[in-house]
Amino acid sequence: MTRGFTLVELLVTLAIVAILATITVPNFRTMIEDNRVTAQANDLLGGIALARSEAVKRGESVSISPAGSGSYASGWCVFTGASCTNSTSIRRGEALKGTVVAGANASDTIKFDTLGVTSSAADIVITIRPQTCSAGSIRMRTLTVRPMGSARVEVTGC
C-alpha cells in the first residue's frame, strides 16, 4: 500500500481550485470596490459632521471644501476663516481613490454657522460611486446635507 496522491488526483484537485477561483475572484473585486466607496463616503460624512460640531463648539463659522481645485475626489479640508491654510485647518481628508465623485455640489464649499446650520437654501448632494458602476446596479452612495445641517449617506443605483 502506497501513501500520497497520484498525478491524476492532483490534477483534478488543481482543476477544481482553478474553477472556483475563476468564479470567486470577480465577486471579491466588486466587494472591495463597494467597501472602498462606503468607507470614503463615511469618511466624508465624518468630515461634514466634524465641521458642524466644530462650528457649534467654537461659536464661529466652520467650512468643509475640496482640497485644491476640483471636487471632493481630490481630498477635503475642514477649516475656519476664508480658506484652508495650515493655521486655519482643523482636519484634512485624503483624495478619494478608485471612485468617481459627482453631483451638482461635488465642488462646493459647505459652510456651517454657529448653530450648525448650512448657508445653503437647498439640499447639498454629492455622489460617490465605483469607476465600474453599470446602470441599474445598487453601488453608489449619495451624501445629502440638509440646510438645517443634518447629513446622511444612502445607497442608491448608478
HELIX and SHEET records of a PDB file:
HELIX    1   1 LEU A    7  ARG A   58  1                                  52    
HELIX    2   2 TYR A   72  SER A   74  5                                   3    
SHEET    1   A 4 SER A  89  GLY A  93  0                                        
SHEET    2   A 4 TRP A  76  THR A  80 -1                                        
SHEET    3   A 4 VAL A  62  PRO A  66 -1                                        
SHEET    4   A 4 ILE A 110  PHE A 112 -1                                        
SHEET    1   B 4 THR A  99  ALA A 102  0                                        
SHEET    2   B 4 ILE A 124  PRO A 130 -1                                        
SHEET    3   B 4 MET A 140  VAL A 145 -1                                        
SHEET    4   B 4 ALA A 151  THR A 156 -1                                        
END                                                                             
